[in-house]
Amino acid sequence: MIQEVLRTRTIAQWIGPLERAGVPCGPINDIAQTFEHPRVRHRAMRVDLPHPLSGSVPTVANPIRMSGSPIHYRHAPPTLGQHTDDVLSTLGGMSAAEIATLRREQVV
């Protein structure tokens, strides 16, 4: 029922009335909308990082800026499953044989 009502207006048409009514709210942007936002552009919050499969990927920069502690971006987000074995062994306590079984059974 709520979804039906929300679909009757655009996001921009809902934000103002909801904010005036004291309702905490805001848009949920996709990646393209995020990088098109004027504030993101003004603050240069897009960082393109090298990626092994995509050439480069746009990521959102850290919004906190301190002149004495500049942030250096070194790595793109991991690829799907890149750290699965590490997580299963260190956090899950699984052996290499157990992880191999999960792979063989296509669980991971």
N, C-alpha and C positions, 0 to 999 in steps of 0.2 A: 504494500500500500504506500509506504513512504517513497519507494523508488518511482512509482507512478507519478506522484506529486512532484518530486524533484525533477523529473524529465520535462515538466511543463515550462521550465525556464532554463536559461543558460547559467553557467557557473557565475559569470559576472553579475547576472541579475539576482542571484541568491546571496552573494557575499555581503553586499551592503545592508540589506534588511536584517540578515542574521547577526552581523556585527553590531548594528544599532540595538538589537534586542539583547545584546550581551552574550550571544552564543559563540563560544570559541570555534572558529572555522577557518578554512583556507582551501585553496584549490590543491588538487593532487596532480602534478604535472608529469607528463612523460618526458623522456630525455630531450626530444626536440623542443618542447615547450620550455623546459628548464633553461636551455642555452639561448633561447630567443628572448627571455625575460630581460627587460631593460636594466634591472639591478645587477643581474648576473653579468651582463655585458659591461656595464660601467665599472664593476669591481674586478673585471678580468678573472672570473671564477671558473673559466674553462681551461683545463689542462689536457693536452693530447699526449698520451703515453704510448710508447712502442708496445705492440702486442704480437706474440708469435704467430697468431692465426689471422689477424685482421689488419696487419700493417701498423695501425694506430687506433686507439680508442679514446673518445672524449670522456673525461671524468670531471667531476665537480671538485674544484680546489677547496682547500680548507678555508672557511670564512674568517678564521681568526688570524690576524696579521700582526706580527710584532717585529719591529725593525731590528732588534738585537738577536732575534731567533728566526731567521728565514727558514721556510720549509722547503725541502728538496724532495721532489717526487722522483722515485727511482724505478718503481715497478707498476705494471698494469695489473688489474685484477687477475686472479688465477683463472686458468681455463677450467672448464667443467671437469670435475674429478681429479684435478691436478694434485690435491692433497689428501685424497681419500685414504690411501694406505697409511699415511702418517696419522690421520685422525683416528682411524680404526685401531691402529696399534698403540698409540700413546694414550688416547682418551678412552678407547674401548677395550684396551687390554687384549686385543686379538693377536694371535700368532700369524706368521706369514702363511702357514698352511690353512688356517681358518679364513683368511682374506682370500686366498686362492680359491677356496671352496665357494665363497660368496660370488666371486667372479665367474667361476665355472657354471654356477646355477643362475647367473645373470641377475643376482640381487643388487650388485653394484657394477 
